[in-house]
Amino acid sequence: MSKRKGIKLDFWNVVTIVIVLVFAVFLVYPLFSLFLSGFRDAATGEYTLSNFAKFFSKKYYYRTLGHSFLVTTCTTILAVLIGAPLAYLTTAFKVKGKGLIDILVIISMLSPPFIGAYSWIVLGGRSGIITKFFANVFGIETPSIYGFGGILLVLTLKLYPYIYLYTCGALKKVDASLSEAAESLGCNAVRKVGTIVLPLIAPTILAGSLIVFMNALADFGTPMLIGEGYTVMPVLIYNEFISEMGGQANFAAALAVIMVVITAVMFLGQKYVVNKKSFTMSSLRPIQAKKIKGVPNVLMHIFIYLVVFLAIIPQITVIYTSFKATNGAIFVDGYSLDSYRSIFHSLGTAIRNTYLFGLIAIVIVIIVSMLIAYVTIRRKSWISNVIDSMTMFPYIIPGSVLGITLLLAFNKKPLLLSGTAFIIILAFVVRRLPYTLRSSAAILYQLSPSMEEAAISLGDSPLKTFFKVTAVMMMPGVMSGAILSWITIINELSASVILYTGSTRTMSVSIYTEVIRASYGTAAALSSILTLTTVVSLLIFFKVSGKKEVSL
Amino acid sequence: MSVAINVENVVKKYDDVTIIPDMSMRIKNGEFFTLLGPSGCGKTTLLRMIAGFNSIEGGEIKFDDQVINHISAHKRNIGMVFQNYAIFPHLTVRQNVEYGLKLRKMNKAEMKKKVDEILDVVKITDYQDRLPERLSGGQQQRVALARAIVIHPSVLLMDEPLSNLDAKLRVEMRTAIREVQKQVGITTVYVTHDQEEALAISDRIAVMKDGVIQQIGAPENIYTRPYNVFVSTFIGHSNCFHGTLHREKDGLYVVFGNGYKLLMNNLCEECKDGQKVMIAVRPEEFCLGSEGLKAEIRTRTFLGKYVNYDLRFTGDGPLAMDIEFSQDVGQAERIMQPGDKVLLKPNSQKINVFTEDGERSLIKDVKRYE
């Protein structure tokens, strides 16, 4: 007995099917072909494990995995050790300039990923400002900024803000009475943090750590610039892929498969742990910042200002050096706008591309996010569950892997997309969708379906209701995620550096190539424009939303 | 273990704003003492000063003879129950209750015995391994109570612990709290804005307004012999009348605004002929009679045991105001209809007479601080 109900082709069913198809073509199929190609022999095309055997048998290759794990783990631990105490101090105690600190922290988090590496090279590299200063004045040789230490320094300062912002968010939900209850039961301040505050925010710190871990593991620009001999996985993938571009990308694909497996395991493991340990908290009376006096107060301020200052140094360096006079690629004494003239003259397309591709991508991100959020929350079915699981992919695919994936999948007809603007925009959308998607879903959960039902009962069609009622009410939530998507789109490097061609290069890519060419002046000018765009976008967002924070 | 609490000339200020100007009270060992007042009267502020969460700007608070002003909260050995319960969400019911004992480094066996006992007393043994999220409001309340009591605190402090519960559960829990408190015999300071709750649960009540104590006394005394008009209207309902005192041969009369006279034999000695006064009569202190205050019934509300009437004065008295009168259904000869004209006779043994400004009672032997 077949129980066939005629499938109604209403608007939402069409949307659901279209989303599934789009995901299948642009995400599942490329990933699938990446996996296949990782298991293929470069010469014969037969299925084989030889690519993996090659990786695990040569020290030159497998040590990169060790490097990646070591530097990533150390970065995560350091980021937690800096970010979590910073968040606790600024929440529990009165800190002068808290508003400014928050904004600086957000800016240092949202700056282009490799600016940190490049600025620290300008400061502490072989011919860096600090290096020279110590060598000339004191005759002291400063420790090398290159290699493990440099990557660790740059990534930690770049990524601790995630922990800071996550922890601040969690601490806001801890009711002051919990802390007082512990005190009333005879608990001193130190033990209170250990037995009550820390366990309560631990799931959040764990979630933040995963973000830091994934970001550090996937980061390409920083280790590429400052790592030198200390090769990590994304750099290896990039090198192997670029050098084997004669159709022998199979080894790079195998490396990418290894990366994806690692990130997938991390991601699922974290989800499992957090789900198991989660509990809901809501606070009527958040913790009030207390005044402290004397030496502890001074030490606290020194710690906070030092961390925030160190993290913002790259921005300061970049903006400062962008106004230095240059002679060719070398800085000379005095100040000028040469670098800016030079980039508008020769790199105008990059600037134009960044904004154009970025705007197209963010519009797509917003529309797709709202539709997916609606379908997966209000139209639950097995298909929408499939969509829901497919939206996990962007979390676990590192940028450089995504670049290779798309390039391998779309380099022949009928889907010959390599070298087009489309493929760059596609990479932007896939990589930065999660921010907006998450915030869209969050706001939709808060909106009562009865609002839509009211509109429909008054005679609106479901389609009209979505655009006139639901979409409008979702907007504030959507935008809080879209701002993050937008800022991270214009700063995207690791996928676009693999996908770009001369006519589709973006500012991030140009900064990277300029730094490689050691043309620091133009790189600084481009970076300043990016940083300025980031700050202006944030300020507009703060102004419009009336908030002073971004929701991660 | 349990102590008396002496509050001596205590002052509380937030920057320049004075919340409590100068407050003194003695809370006896083992007593159930309630701070009652409208919101913003400083009752929670005082409780948190006793707990150690608010600083003390002047005066002293003593546990027995020990000044505790500068002892930090975690060393005061207090048990506190919070308005939102403040159950630790990451610990099970049992772990929540154990928390304070663990800090006191009690050995395992003894701890288990104590926790088992208290879980039994507050009747949550069945839920001991659950996370608090999965408990109802009443159950969370019991956990909070158990956690506060199990450490054998010197005093138990409760900050509007029942305000988040529904009406029925509130009555059930207040009985439970009262029973547990008497069983353990611990000095308890209880904050509430609910006067019925205060009357039902307390040994003594301190009625507060604007950081000043209006009256301290046993529930029945506070209700029947309020020290001032604020107390008489805040606790229960009082109909207030302007009046004068008039001395005649057989004694001192109160004369209501419209001329009705009532002989009083319990006024204090300072009362003088011709003195202007404020008279407070509770709805149940009237009876229908052949003489009294003329009034017309406007609406009535039938409540089962009682009928409440809204009335308006008739005639040409200076007071054209609404009053309330409660009739005991068990005693009433007939239930009246809106529009009926009646004479209401106040019971001279029950009514209260205050100075003209309403600040002081003129009834013999009414004490402000009992």
Interface residues (C-beta under 8 A of the other chain):
Chain A: D175 S177 L178 E180 A181 A182 E183 S184 L185 G186 C187 N188 A189 R191 K192 T195 I196 P199 L200 K277 F279 T280 M281 L284
Chain B: A51 G52 F53 S72 A73 H74 K75 R76 N77 I78 G79 M80 F82 Q83 N84 A86 F88 P89 H90 Y99 G100 L103 R104 L131 E133 R147 A148 I151 L157
